Amino acid sequence: MYPMAVSLPLYRDARKADARALAQLIEIAGEGIPTYLWAQRAGEGRTALDVGTERAAREDANFSYRNAVVARVEGKIAGMLLAYPLPAPSAQELADLPGLPPLLRPLVELEHCVPGSFYVNALAVFPPYRGHGIGGALLDIALERARQARCQRLSVQVFAENEGALRLYLRSGYRVIDRRPIVAHHCYPYSTEVLLMTKSAAD
């Protein structure tokens, strides 16, 4: 049963007022990386989550509530999807790759491998609501959005050691097409590689 719930999840486009919950879910999806990066921007009197909330409330960035869908159970946000079409990298972005922090470089390299795809940047469900199909339903919504955007495929990245997430994407029809080794870092619990997975939007 859903905790404190008498109905199935409802799904809707995220709103600006959802920004803090979106940031919390991005922290879960990013498994330490967002919190680490946001903390560097926080400054005195602000927390990493404050920075993430401000970023989620933006209007014109990839990480924006405008690119998110939320799942709600009994009026509470239970999970979210952040996804959007990936543009082709600019010449400047490609030139900047070698200078990126080792923590981020493999992730950005893999993004650049799938221009034009509908990129599942983040998918997360709060712990009390897991195991009830919300993640799979959000991936179904991503597929619908990809078709609406006329993207021929969807893409997602997952740490190889995150077996639960890997199983979810495999069940949903995603397949590994590339990978990069990652550097061990105190902000996340992994040390092997990150996988790039894609799925045809025609499936």
PyMOL commands that place a pseudoatom at each C-alpha (Angstrom):
pseudoatom trace, name=CA, resn=MET, resi=1, chain=A, elem=C, hetatm=0, pos=[0.000, 0.000, 0.000]
pseudoatom trace, name=CA, resn=TYR, resi=2, chain=A, elem=C, hetatm=0, pos=[1.050, 3.586, -0.512]
pseudoatom trace, name=CA, resn=PRO, resi=3, chain=A, elem=C, hetatm=0, pos=[1.829, 5.266, 2.795]
pseudoatom trace, name=CA, resn=MET, resi=4, chain=A, elem=C, hetatm=0, pos=[-1.070, 7.420, 3.966]
pseudoatom trace, name=CA, resn=ALA, resi=5, chain=A, elem=C, hetatm=0, pos=[-2.636, 6.916, 0.525]
pseudoatom trace, name=CA, resn=VAL, resi=6, chain=A, elem=C, hetatm=0, pos=[-6.048, 5.866, -0.697]
pseudoatom trace, name=CA, resn=SER, resi=7, chain=A, elem=C, hetatm=0, pos=[-5.500, 6.492, -4.391]
pseudoatom trace, name=CA, resn=LEU, resi=8, chain=A, elem=C, hetatm=0, pos=[-3.061, 5.731, -7.164]
pseudoatom trace, name=CA, resn=PRO, resi=9, chain=A, elem=C, hetatm=0, pos=[-0.368, 8.255, -8.123]
pseudoatom trace, name=CA, resn=LEU, resi=10, chain=A, elem=C, hetatm=0, pos=[-1.356, 11.186, -10.282]
pseudoatom trace, name=CA, resn=TYR, resi=11, chain=A, elem=C, hetatm=0, pos=[1.105, 12.691, -12.754]
pseudoatom trace, name=CA, resn=ARG, resi=12, chain=A, elem=C, hetatm=0, pos=[1.360, 16.301, -13.871]
pseudoatom trace, name=CA, resn=ASP, resi=13, chain=A, elem=C, hetatm=0, pos=[3.827, 18.846, -15.182]
pseudoatom trace, name=CA, resn=ALA, resi=14, chain=A, elem=C, hetatm=0, pos=[5.929, 20.327, -12.414]
pseudoatom trace, name=CA, resn=ARG, resi=15, chain=A, elem=C, hetatm=0, pos=[5.252, 23.854, -11.195]
pseudoatom trace, name=CA, resn=LYS, resi=16, chain=A, elem=C, hetatm=0, pos=[7.583, 26.498, -9.884]
pseudoatom trace, name=CA, resn=ALA, resi=17, chain=A, elem=C, hetatm=0, pos=[6.204, 25.895, -6.393]
pseudoatom trace, name=CA, resn=ASP, resi=18, chain=A, elem=C, hetatm=0, pos=[7.549, 22.327, -6.633]
pseudoatom trace, name=CA, resn=ALA, resi=19, chain=A, elem=C, hetatm=0, pos=[11.154, 23.539, -6.900]
pseudoatom trace, name=CA, resn=ARG, resi=20, chain=A, elem=C, hetatm=0, pos=[12.297, 22.439, -3.443]
pseudoatom trace, name=CA, resn=ALA, resi=21, chain=A, elem=C, hetatm=0, pos=[10.873, 18.937, -3.803]
pseudoatom trace, name=CA, resn=LEU, resi=22, chain=A, elem=C, hetatm=0, pos=[12.460, 18.728, -7.264]
pseudoatom trace, name=CA, resn=ALA, resi=23, chain=A, elem=C, hetatm=0, pos=[15.830, 19.682, -5.795]
pseudoatom trace, name=CA, resn=GLN, resi=24, chain=A, elem=C, hetatm=0, pos=[15.453, 17.029, -3.096]
pseudoatom trace, name=CA, resn=LEU, resi=25, chain=A, elem=C, hetatm=0, pos=[14.680, 14.413, -5.734]
pseudoatom trace, name=CA, resn=ILE, resi=26, chain=A, elem=C, hetatm=0, pos=[17.584, 15.570, -7.895]
pseudoatom trace, name=CA, resn=GLU, resi=27, chain=A, elem=C, hetatm=0, pos=[19.815, 15.013, -4.860]
pseudoatom trace, name=CA, resn=ILE, resi=28, chain=A, elem=C, hetatm=0, pos=[18.522, 11.442, -4.677]
pseudoatom trace, name=CA, resn=ALA, resi=29, chain=A, elem=C, hetatm=0, pos=[18.913, 10.826, -8.407]
pseudoatom trace, name=CA, resn=GLY, resi=30, chain=A, elem=C, hetatm=0, pos=[22.406, 12.330, -8.503]
pseudoatom trace, name=CA, resn=GLU, resi=31, chain=A, elem=C, hetatm=0, pos=[23.557, 10.229, -5.549]
pseudoatom trace, name=CA, resn=GLY, resi=32, chain=A, elem=C, hetatm=0, pos=[25.753, 12.922, -4.055]
pseudoatom trace, name=CA, resn=ILE, resi=33, chain=A, elem=C, hetatm=0, pos=[26.977, 14.845, -7.090]
pseudoatom trace, name=CA, resn=PRO, resi=34, chain=A, elem=C, hetatm=0, pos=[24.339, 17.628, -7.085]
pseudoatom trace, name=CA, resn=THR, resi=35, chain=A, elem=C, hetatm=0, pos=[24.767, 18.220, -3.350]
pseudoatom trace, name=CA, resn=TYR, resi=36, chain=A, elem=C, hetatm=0, pos=[28.539, 18.456, -3.760]
pseudoatom trace, name=CA, resn=LEU, resi=37, chain=A, elem=C, hetatm=0, pos=[28.278, 20.930, -6.646]
pseudoatom trace, name=CA, resn=TRP, resi=38, chain=A, elem=C, hetatm=0, pos=[25.557, 23.037, -5.045]
pseudoatom trace, name=CA, resn=ALA, resi=39, chain=A, elem=C, hetatm=0, pos=[27.480, 23.254, -1.780]
pseudoatom trace, name=CA, resn=GLN, resi=40, chain=A, elem=C, hetatm=0, pos=[30.331, 24.953, -3.637]
pseudoatom trace, name=CA, resn=ARG, resi=41, chain=A, elem=C, hetatm=0, pos=[27.914, 27.702, -4.701]
pseudoatom trace, name=CA, resn=ALA, resi=42, chain=A, elem=C, hetatm=0, pos=[26.073, 28.031, -1.413]
pseudoatom trace, name=CA, resn=GLY, resi=43, chain=A, elem=C, hetatm=0, pos=[28.074, 30.650, 0.458]
pseudoatom trace, name=CA, resn=GLU, resi=44, chain=A, elem=C, hetatm=0, pos=[27.263, 31.939, 3.906]
pseudoatom trace, name=CA, resn=GLY, resi=45, chain=A, elem=C, hetatm=0, pos=[23.698, 31.523, 5.102]
pseudoatom trace, name=CA, resn=ARG, resi=46, chain=A, elem=C, hetatm=0, pos=[22.625, 29.244, 2.260]
pseudoatom trace, name=CA, resn=THR, resi=47, chain=A, elem=C, hetatm=0, pos=[22.540, 25.481, 2.018]
pseudoatom trace, name=CA, resn=ALA, resi=48, chain=A, elem=C, hetatm=0, pos=[23.220, 23.231, -0.939]
pseudoatom trace, name=CA, resn=LEU, resi=49, chain=A, elem=C, hetatm=0, pos=[19.489, 22.536, -1.083]
pseudoatom trace, name=CA, resn=ASP, resi=50, chain=A, elem=C, hetatm=0, pos=[18.775, 26.278, -1.242]
pseudoatom trace, name=CA, resn=VAL, resi=51, chain=A, elem=C, hetatm=0, pos=[20.978, 26.497, -4.341]
pseudoatom trace, name=CA, resn=GLY, resi=52, chain=A, elem=C, hetatm=0, pos=[19.302, 23.468, -5.890]
pseudoatom trace, name=CA, resn=THR, resi=53, chain=A, elem=C, hetatm=0, pos=[15.878, 24.953, -5.230]
pseudoatom trace, name=CA, resn=GLU, resi=54, chain=A, elem=C, hetatm=0, pos=[16.854, 28.195, -6.955]
pseudoatom trace, name=CA, resn=ARG, resi=55, chain=A, elem=C, hetatm=0, pos=[18.155, 26.270, -9.941]
pseudoatom trace, name=CA, resn=ALA, resi=56, chain=A, elem=C, hetatm=0, pos=[15.014, 24.150, -10.203]
pseudoatom trace, name=CA, resn=ALA, resi=57, chain=A, elem=C, hetatm=0, pos=[12.909, 27.329, -10.180]
pseudoatom trace, name=CA, resn=ARG, resi=58, chain=A, elem=C, hetatm=0, pos=[14.672, 28.762, -13.245]
pseudoatom trace, name=CA, resn=GLU, resi=59, chain=A, elem=C, hetatm=0, pos=[12.697, 29.291, -16.417]
pseudoatom trace, name=CA, resn=ASP, resi=60, chain=A, elem=C, hetatm=0, pos=[15.278, 28.845, -19.153]
pseudoatom trace, name=CA, resn=ALA, resi=61, chain=A, elem=C, hetatm=0, pos=[17.690, 26.042, -18.253]
pseudoatom trace, name=CA, resn=ASN, resi=62, chain=A, elem=C, hetatm=0, pos=[17.717, 22.303, -18.772]
pseudoatom trace, name=CA, resn=PHE, resi=63, chain=A, elem=C, hetatm=0, pos=[17.474, 21.822, -15.016]
pseudoatom trace, name=CA, resn=SER, resi=64, chain=A, elem=C, hetatm=0, pos=[14.180, 23.666, -14.680]
pseudoatom trace, name=CA, resn=TYR, resi=65, chain=A, elem=C, hetatm=0, pos=[10.770, 22.754, -13.372]
pseudoatom trace, name=CA, resn=ARG, resi=66, chain=A, elem=C, hetatm=0, pos=[9.566, 23.314, -16.938]
pseudoatom trace, name=CA, resn=ASN, resi=67, chain=A, elem=C, hetatm=0, pos=[11.294, 20.073, -17.974]
pseudoatom trace, name=CA, resn=ALA, resi=68, chain=A, elem=C, hetatm=0, pos=[9.969, 18.039, -15.052]
pseudoatom trace, name=CA, resn=VAL, resi=69, chain=A, elem=C, hetatm=0, pos=[6.973, 15.828, -14.385]
pseudoatom trace, name=CA, resn=VAL, resi=70, chain=A, elem=C, hetatm=0, pos=[5.966, 14.940, -10.839]
pseudoatom trace, name=CA, resn=ALA, resi=71, chain=A, elem=C, hetatm=0, pos=[4.114, 11.979, -9.393]
pseudoatom trace, name=CA, resn=ARG, resi=72, chain=A, elem=C, hetatm=0, pos=[1.767, 12.855, -6.544]
pseudoatom trace, name=CA, resn=VAL, resi=73, chain=A, elem=C, hetatm=0, pos=[0.179, 10.574, -3.965]
pseudoatom trace, name=CA, resn=GLU, resi=74, chain=A, elem=C, hetatm=0, pos=[-2.580, 12.064, -1.822]
pseudoatom trace, name=CA, resn=GLY, resi=75, chain=A, elem=C, hetatm=0, pos=[-1.408, 15.570, -2.638]
pseudoatom trace, name=CA, resn=LYS, resi=76, chain=A, elem=C, hetatm=0, pos=[2.247, 14.951, -1.829]
pseudoatom trace, name=CA, resn=ILE, resi=77, chain=A, elem=C, hetatm=0, pos=[5.064, 14.761, -4.356]
pseudoatom trace, name=CA, resn=ALA, resi=78, chain=A, elem=C, hetatm=0, pos=[6.301, 11.181, -4.472]
pseudoatom trace, name=CA, resn=GLY, resi=79, chain=A, elem=C, hetatm=0, pos=[8.675, 11.225, -7.437]
pseudoatom trace, name=CA, resn=MET, resi=80, chain=A, elem=C, hetatm=0, pos=[9.788, 13.122, -10.494]
pseudoatom trace, name=CA, resn=LEU, resi=81, chain=A, elem=C, hetatm=0, pos=[11.207, 12.883, -13.991]
pseudoatom trace, name=CA, resn=LEU, resi=82, chain=A, elem=C, hetatm=0, pos=[13.533, 15.527, -15.452]
pseudoatom trace, name=CA, resn=ALA, resi=83, chain=A, elem=C, hetatm=0, pos=[13.967, 15.032, -19.202]
pseudoatom trace, name=CA, resn=TYR, resi=84, chain=A, elem=C, hetatm=0, pos=[14.439, 17.099, -22.361]
pseudoatom trace, name=CA, resn=PRO, resi=85, chain=A, elem=C, hetatm=0, pos=[15.877, 16.955, -25.912]
pseudoatom trace, name=CA, resn=LEU, resi=86, chain=A, elem=C, hetatm=0, pos=[19.668, 17.155, -25.940]
pseudoatom trace, name=CA, resn=PRO, resi=87, chain=A, elem=C, hetatm=0, pos=[21.140, 19.714, -28.335]
pseudoatom trace, name=CA, resn=ALA, resi=88, chain=A, elem=C, hetatm=0, pos=[24.322, 18.967, -30.228]
pseudoatom trace, name=CA, resn=PRO, resi=89, chain=A, elem=C, hetatm=0, pos=[27.373, 20.226, -28.329]
pseudoatom trace, name=CA, resn=SER, resi=90, chain=A, elem=C, hetatm=0, pos=[28.870, 23.458, -29.564]
pseudoatom trace, name=CA, resn=ALA, resi=91, chain=A, elem=C, hetatm=0, pos=[32.468, 23.713, -30.702]
pseudoatom trace, name=CA, resn=GLN, resi=92, chain=A, elem=C, hetatm=0, pos=[33.227, 25.597, -27.493]
pseudoatom trace, name=CA, resn=GLU, resi=93, chain=A, elem=C, hetatm=0, pos=[31.671, 22.888, -25.324]
pseudoatom trace, name=CA, resn=LEU, resi=94, chain=A, elem=C, hetatm=0, pos=[33.769, 20.254, -27.061]
pseudoatom trace, name=CA, resn=ALA, resi=95, chain=A, elem=C, hetatm=0, pos=[36.890, 22.375, -26.623]
pseudoatom trace, name=CA, resn=ASP, resi=96, chain=A, elem=C, hetatm=0, pos=[36.101, 22.780, -22.914]
pseudoatom trace, name=CA, resn=LEU, resi=97, chain=A, elem=C, hetatm=0, pos=[35.847, 19.031, -22.254]
pseudoatom trace, name=CA, resn=PRO, resi=98, chain=A, elem=C, hetatm=0, pos=[39.500, 18.458, -21.246]
pseudoatom trace, name=CA, resn=GLY, resi=99, chain=A, elem=C, hetatm=0, pos=[39.252, 21.199, -18.634]
pseudoatom trace, name=CA, resn=LEU, resi=100, chain=A, elem=C, hetatm=0, pos=[36.200, 19.818, -16.863]
pseudoatom trace, name=CA, resn=PRO, resi=101, chain=A, elem=C, hetatm=0, pos=[36.644, 18.371, -13.367]
pseudoatom trace, name=CA, resn=PRO, resi=102, chain=A, elem=C, hetatm=0, pos=[37.337, 14.607, -13.509]
pseudoatom trace, name=CA, resn=LEU, resi=103, chain=A, elem=C, hetatm=0, pos=[34.135, 14.093, -11.535]
pseudoatom trace, name=CA, resn=LEU, resi=104, chain=A, elem=C, hetatm=0, pos=[32.027, 15.523, -14.369]
pseudoatom trace, name=CA, resn=ARG, resi=105, chain=A, elem=C, hetatm=0, pos=[34.009, 14.822, -17.526]
pseudoatom trace, name=CA, resn=PRO, resi=106, chain=A, elem=C, hetatm=0, pos=[32.795, 11.248, -18.187]
pseudoatom trace, name=CA, resn=LEU, resi=107, chain=A, elem=C, hetatm=0, pos=[29.178, 12.303, -17.701]
pseudoatom trace, name=CA, resn=VAL, resi=108, chain=A, elem=C, hetatm=0, pos=[29.463, 15.210, -20.120]
pseudoatom trace, name=CA, resn=GLU, resi=109, chain=A, elem=C, hetatm=0, pos=[31.371, 13.088, -22.644]
pseudoatom trace, name=CA, resn=LEU, resi=110, chain=A, elem=C, hetatm=0, pos=[28.529, 10.579, -22.714]
pseudoatom trace, name=CA, resn=GLU, resi=111, chain=A, elem=C, hetatm=0, pos=[25.924, 13.333, -23.073]
pseudoatom trace, name=CA, resn=HIS, resi=112, chain=A, elem=C, hetatm=0, pos=[27.759, 14.544, -26.145]
pseudoatom trace, name=CA, resn=CYS, resi=113, chain=A, elem=C, hetatm=0, pos=[27.474, 11.054, -27.675]
pseudoatom trace, name=CA, resn=VAL, resi=114, chain=A, elem=C, hetatm=0, pos=[23.682, 11.261, -28.067]
pseudoatom trace, name=CA, resn=PRO, resi=115, chain=A, elem=C, hetatm=0, pos=[22.738, 14.685, -29.493]
pseudoatom trace, name=CA, resn=GLY, resi=116, chain=A, elem=C, hetatm=0, pos=[19.113, 14.871, -30.514]
pseudoatom trace, name=CA, resn=SER, resi=117, chain=A, elem=C, hetatm=0, pos=[18.030, 12.208, -28.054]
pseudoatom trace, name=CA, resn=PHE, resi=118, chain=A, elem=C, hetatm=0, pos=[15.427, 12.776, -25.362]
pseudoatom trace, name=CA, resn=TYR, resi=119, chain=A, elem=C, hetatm=0, pos=[17.651, 12.754, -22.307]
pseudoatom trace, name=CA, resn=VAL, resi=120, chain=A, elem=C, hetatm=0, pos=[16.409, 11.397, -19.000]
pseudoatom trace, name=CA, resn=ASN, resi=121, chain=A, elem=C, hetatm=0, pos=[18.564, 13.597, -16.795]
pseudoatom trace, name=CA, resn=ALA, resi=122, chain=A, elem=C, hetatm=0, pos=[17.045, 12.440, -13.522]
pseudoatom trace, name=CA, resn=LEU, resi=123, chain=A, elem=C, hetatm=0, pos=[14.448, 10.005, -12.253]
pseudoatom trace, name=CA, resn=ALA, resi=124, chain=A, elem=C, hetatm=0, pos=[13.794, 9.611, -8.536]
pseudoatom trace, name=CA, resn=VAL, resi=125, chain=A, elem=C, hetatm=0, pos=[11.133, 8.491, -6.085]
pseudoatom trace, name=CA, resn=PHE, resi=126, chain=A, elem=C, hetatm=0, pos=[11.087, 9.266, -2.376]
pseudoatom trace, name=CA, resn=PRO, resi=127, chain=A, elem=C, hetatm=0, pos=[11.793, 6.107, -0.311]
pseudoatom trace, name=CA, resn=PRO, resi=128, chain=A, elem=C, hetatm=0, pos=[8.285, 5.610, 1.162]
pseudoatom trace, name=CA, resn=TYR, resi=129, chain=A, elem=C, hetatm=0, pos=[6.796, 5.424, -2.341]
pseudoatom trace, name=CA, resn=ARG, resi=130, chain=A, elem=C, hetatm=0, pos=[9.234, 3.043, -3.987]
pseudoatom trace, name=CA, resn=GLY, resi=131, chain=A, elem=C, hetatm=0, pos=[8.300, -0.383, -5.285]
pseudoatom trace, name=CA, resn=HIS, resi=132, chain=A, elem=C, hetatm=0, pos=[4.888, 0.642, -6.607]
pseudoatom trace, name=CA, resn=GLY, resi=133, chain=A, elem=C, hetatm=0, pos=[5.654, 1.305, -10.277]
pseudoatom trace, name=CA, resn=ILE, resi=134, chain=A, elem=C, hetatm=0, pos=[6.122, 5.072, -10.134]
pseudoatom trace, name=CA, resn=GLY, resi=135, chain=A, elem=C, hetatm=0, pos=[9.567, 4.942, -11.757]
pseudoatom trace, name=CA, resn=GLY, resi=136, chain=A, elem=C, hetatm=0, pos=[8.290, 2.809, -14.625]
pseudoatom trace, name=CA, resn=ALA, resi=137, chain=A, elem=C, hetatm=0, pos=[5.282, 5.076, -15.125]
pseudoatom trace, name=CA, resn=LEU, resi=138, chain=A, elem=C, hetatm=0, pos=[7.543, 8.130, -15.285]
pseudoatom trace, name=CA, resn=LEU, resi=139, chain=A, elem=C, hetatm=0, pos=[9.658, 6.389, -17.923]
pseudoatom trace, name=CA, resn=ASP, resi=140, chain=A, elem=C, hetatm=0, pos=[6.473, 5.771, -19.919]
pseudoatom trace, name=CA, resn=ILE, resi=141, chain=A, elem=C, hetatm=0, pos=[5.792, 9.501, -19.733]
pseudoatom trace, name=CA, resn=ALA, resi=142, chain=A, elem=C, hetatm=0, pos=[9.356, 10.166, -20.933]
pseudoatom trace, name=CA, resn=LEU, resi=143, chain=A, elem=C, hetatm=0, pos=[8.645, 7.981, -23.964]
pseudoatom trace, name=CA, resn=GLU, resi=144, chain=A, elem=C, hetatm=0, pos=[5.470, 9.939, -24.730]
pseudoatom trace, name=CA, resn=ARG, resi=145, chain=A, elem=C, hetatm=0, pos=[7.335, 13.238, -24.388]
pseudoatom trace, name=CA, resn=ALA, resi=146, chain=A, elem=C, hetatm=0, pos=[10.145, 11.998, -26.637]
pseudoatom trace, name=CA, resn=ARG, resi=147, chain=A, elem=C, hetatm=0, pos=[7.631, 11.198, -29.356]
pseudoatom trace, name=CA, resn=GLN, resi=148, chain=A, elem=C, hetatm=0, pos=[5.961, 14.580, -28.947]
pseudoatom trace, name=CA, resn=ALA, resi=149, chain=A, elem=C, hetatm=0, pos=[9.381, 16.211, -29.343]
pseudoatom trace, name=CA, resn=ARG, resi=150, chain=A, elem=C, hetatm=0, pos=[10.018, 14.036, -32.434]
pseudoatom trace, name=CA, resn=CYS, resi=151, chain=A, elem=C, hetatm=0, pos=[13.149, 12.542, -30.933]
pseudoatom trace, name=CA, resn=GLN, resi=152, chain=A, elem=C, hetatm=0, pos=[14.053, 9.173, -32.427]
pseudoatom trace, name=CA, resn=ARG, resi=153, chain=A, elem=C, hetatm=0, pos=[15.524, 7.789, -29.224]
pseudoatom trace, name=CA, resn=LEU, resi=154, chain=A, elem=C, hetatm=0, pos=[15.789, 8.342, -25.503]
pseudoatom trace, name=CA, resn=SER, resi=155, chain=A, elem=C, hetatm=0, pos=[18.996, 8.284, -23.484]
pseudoatom trace, name=CA, resn=VAL, resi=156, chain=A, elem=C, hetatm=0, pos=[19.973, 7.961, -19.840]
pseudoatom trace, name=CA, resn=GLN, resi=157, chain=A, elem=C, hetatm=0, pos=[23.126, 7.503, -17.791]
pseudoatom trace, name=CA, resn=VAL, resi=158, chain=A, elem=C, hetatm=0, pos=[23.430, 5.131, -14.850]
pseudoatom trace, name=CA, resn=PHE, resi=159, chain=A, elem=C, hetatm=0, pos=[26.297, 4.067, -12.624]
pseudoatom trace, name=CA, resn=ALA, resi=160, chain=A, elem=C, hetatm=0, pos=[27.146, 0.434, -13.339]
pseudoatom trace, name=CA, resn=GLU, resi=161, chain=A, elem=C, hetatm=0, pos=[27.057, -0.376, -9.624]
pseudoatom trace, name=CA, resn=ASN, resi=162, chain=A, elem=C, hetatm=0, pos=[23.521, 0.987, -9.209]
pseudoatom trace, name=CA, resn=GLU, resi=163, chain=A, elem=C, hetatm=0, pos=[21.896, -2.374, -9.842]
pseudoatom trace, name=CA, resn=GLY, resi=164, chain=A, elem=C, hetatm=0, pos=[18.348, -1.292, -9.015]
pseudoatom trace, name=CA, resn=ALA, resi=165, chain=A, elem=C, hetatm=0, pos=[18.343, 1.584, -11.494]
pseudoatom trace, name=CA, resn=LEU, resi=166, chain=A, elem=C, hetatm=0, pos=[20.052, -0.562, -14.116]
pseudoatom trace, name=CA, resn=ARG, resi=167, chain=A, elem=C, hetatm=0, pos=[17.347, -3.232, -13.792]
pseudoatom trace, name=CA, resn=LEU, resi=168, chain=A, elem=C, hetatm=0, pos=[14.615, -0.613, -14.156]
pseudoatom trace, name=CA, resn=TYR, resi=169, chain=A, elem=C, hetatm=0, pos=[16.076, 0.767, -17.378]
pseudoatom trace, name=CA, resn=LEU, resi=170, chain=A, elem=C, hetatm=0, pos=[16.696, -2.685, -18.828]
pseudoatom trace, name=CA, resn=ARG, resi=171, chain=A, elem=C, hetatm=0, pos=[13.088, -3.679, -18.091]
pseudoatom trace, name=CA, resn=SER, resi=172, chain=A, elem=C, hetatm=0, pos=[11.959, -0.506, -19.844]
pseudoatom trace, name=CA, resn=GLY, resi=173, chain=A, elem=C, hetatm=0, pos=[13.872, -1.407, -23.001]
pseudoatom trace, name=CA, resn=TYR, resi=174, chain=A, elem=C, hetatm=0, pos=[17.055, 0.636, -22.597]
pseudoatom trace, name=CA, resn=ARG, resi=175, chain=A, elem=C, hetatm=0, pos=[20.327, -0.927, -23.719]
pseudoatom trace, name=CA, resn=VAL, resi=176, chain=A, elem=C, hetatm=0, pos=[23.939, -0.006, -22.989]
pseudoatom trace, name=CA, resn=ILE, resi=177, chain=A, elem=C, hetatm=0, pos=[25.685, 1.600, -25.965]
pseudoatom trace, name=CA, resn=ASP, resi=178, chain=A, elem=C, hetatm=0, pos=[28.736, 3.217, -24.358]
pseudoatom trace, name=CA, resn=ARG, resi=179, chain=A, elem=C, hetatm=0, pos=[30.518, 3.616, -21.033]
pseudoatom trace, name=CA, resn=ARG, resi=180, chain=A, elem=C, hetatm=0, pos=[33.213, 5.619, -19.312]
pseudoatom trace, name=CA, resn=PRO, resi=181, chain=A, elem=C, hetatm=0, pos=[35.379, 4.891, -16.270]
pseudoatom trace, name=CA, resn=ILE, resi=182, chain=A, elem=C, hetatm=0, pos=[34.743, 7.181, -13.334]
pseudoatom trace, name=CA, resn=VAL, resi=183, chain=A, elem=C, hetatm=0, pos=[37.058, 8.477, -10.658]
pseudoatom trace, name=CA, resn=ALA, resi=184, chain=A, elem=C, hetatm=0, pos=[36.362, 7.574, -7.057]
pseudoatom trace, name=CA, resn=HIS, resi=185, chain=A, elem=C, hetatm=0, pos=[35.075, 10.591, -5.136]
pseudoatom trace, name=CA, resn=HIS, resi=186, chain=A, elem=C, hetatm=0, pos=[33.838, 11.121, -1.611]
pseudoatom trace, name=CA, resn=CYS, resi=187, chain=A, elem=C, hetatm=0, pos=[30.533, 12.581, -2.817]
pseudoatom trace, name=CA, resn=TYR, resi=188, chain=A, elem=C, hetatm=0, pos=[29.184, 9.336, -4.325]
pseudoatom trace, name=CA, resn=PRO, resi=189, chain=A, elem=C, hetatm=0, pos=[29.455, 5.623, -3.481]
pseudoatom trace, name=CA, resn=TYR, resi=190, chain=A, elem=C, hetatm=0, pos=[30.704, 4.326, -6.839]
pseudoatom trace, name=CA, resn=SER, resi=191, chain=A, elem=C, hetatm=0, pos=[34.124, 3.698, -8.330]
pseudoatom trace, name=CA, resn=THR, resi=192, chain=A, elem=C, hetatm=0, pos=[33.861, 1.705, -11.575]
pseudoatom trace, name=CA, resn=GLU, resi=193, chain=A, elem=C, hetatm=0, pos=[32.059, 3.198, -14.568]
pseudoatom trace, name=CA, resn=VAL, resi=194, chain=A, elem=C, hetatm=0, pos=[29.023, 5.069, -15.811]
pseudoatom trace, name=CA, resn=LEU, resi=195, chain=A, elem=C, hetatm=0, pos=[26.887, 3.566, -18.570]
pseudoatom trace, name=CA, resn=LEU, resi=196, chain=A, elem=C, hetatm=0, pos=[25.113, 5.323, -21.425]
pseudoatom trace, name=CA, resn=MET, resi=197, chain=A, elem=C, hetatm=0, pos=[21.839, 3.616, -22.316]
pseudoatom trace, name=CA, resn=THR, resi=198, chain=A, elem=C, hetatm=0, pos=[19.402, 4.345, -25.127]
pseudoatom trace, name=CA, resn=LYS, resi=199, chain=A, elem=C, hetatm=0, pos=[15.967, 3.207, -26.218]
pseudoatom trace, name=CA, resn=SER, resi=200, chain=A, elem=C, hetatm=0, pos=[14.154, 3.730, -29.511]
pseudoatom trace, name=CA, resn=ALA, resi=201, chain=A, elem=C, hetatm=0, pos=[11.203, 6.092, -29.281]
pseudoatom trace, name=CA, resn=ALA, resi=202, chain=A, elem=C, hetatm=0, pos=[9.393, 3.745, -31.661]
pseudoatom trace, name=CA, resn=ASP, resi=203, chain=A, elem=C, hetatm=0, pos=[9.297, 0.940, -29.073]
for i in range(1, 203): cmd.bond("trace and resi %d" % i, "trace and resi %d" % (i + 1))
show_as sticks, trace
zoom trace
